[in-house]
Amino acid sequence: ELENQLTTKSKTLDELKQSLASNGSAEQTPEAQSLRIAELCEMKDSIVNQVAQLKASMQSILEQWRTYDEIYAEVSLMTTRYLYCIDQCKPSGEEASLEALKKQVKTLQ
């Protein structure tokens, strides 16, 4: 959106330059108008550079979030698996008999 607005403003600035070249203005001298337009062009170029830097930065941040989401999904899955395993390892009664433990070991294997 910012890039589109900058393109529109650039066209407007170009039209202003052409208008100044053909008409001139009684309010300001042509030299003052040319200086002002040059300042506006410099400001526009600076903003274009800042938008480009912002776009690159945002793309980098987006890529980092994608990586985070992938790793988070992996960790979540591993956590669920470990919780399941821990749940399966719990003894079935108050006292863990040798037979019950052997049965659990066999089940886990």
N, C-alpha and C positions, 0 to 999 in steps of 0.2 A: 504494500500500500504506500509506504514511504517512497519507494522507487518510482511508483506511478505519479505521485504528487510532485516529486522532483522533476520528472520528465515534463509535466505540465508547466511547472514554474520555469523551466529552461526555455520552453517554447515561448512563454510570455515574455521572458527576458530578451529573447531574440527579436520578438516583434517590437519591443520597446526600442531596441538598438536600431532597427530598420526605420521606425517612426522618427526617431531622433535624427537619423541621417537625412531623412527626406524633409522633415518639417522644421525641426528646431523648436524652441519654446521661448516665449517672452519672459517667463518667470525666472529662469536660470540661464546662465551662459552655457553655450554648448560644451565648453571645457568642464564646467562644474557637473553637467549632466553626464558627460563621458566618464568623469572620475567616479561619480556615484554608481553608474552602471558597472564600471570595472570592479568596484567594491562588492556590488551585489554578485557579480560573477565569481569573485574569489570566495565569498561566503557560500555560494551554491556549491562550488567545487569542494570546499571544506566539508560541507554537509554530505555530499555524495561519498566522500572518503570515509566519513564517520559511519554512514549507513552500511557501506561495504564491510567495514571492520565489525560492526554490530552483527551483520548477517553471518560472517564467518564465525564469530564468537557463539552465536546462537546455534549454528550447525554443530559446533563442537560440543556444546552443552547438551543438545538433543542426542548426539551419539553417546555421550556419557550416561544419559538417562536410559537409553536403550540397553547399554551394557549392564547398568544397575538392575534393570527389570529382569534381564536374562539370569543374572547371578542370583537375584532374590528368588526367582522361581525355582532354581536349582536347590538353593539352601532350604526353601520351604518344603520341597519334595523330600530332601534328605532328612529333614527334621521329622516329617511325618513317618518316614520309614523307621527311623530310630525309635520314635515313640511306640510304634507298633511292635518292634522287637522287644522293647523294654516291657511292654504290656504282656507279651507272650512269655517272658522270662519270670513273671511273678509266680510264686507258689500258689497252688489252688486253695489251700486251707491255712489255718492258723499255724500248724506245725508242718514243716516240710519234711516228709519222710524220704528216705533214700530211694524208694521205688518211684515216688512222685517226681523227684528230681531227675532220675534216670529216664522217665517217660518224657519229661520236658526236653532233656538233652536230645533224645531221639527225635522228637517232633521238630526241634530247631535244626537238626542236621538234615 
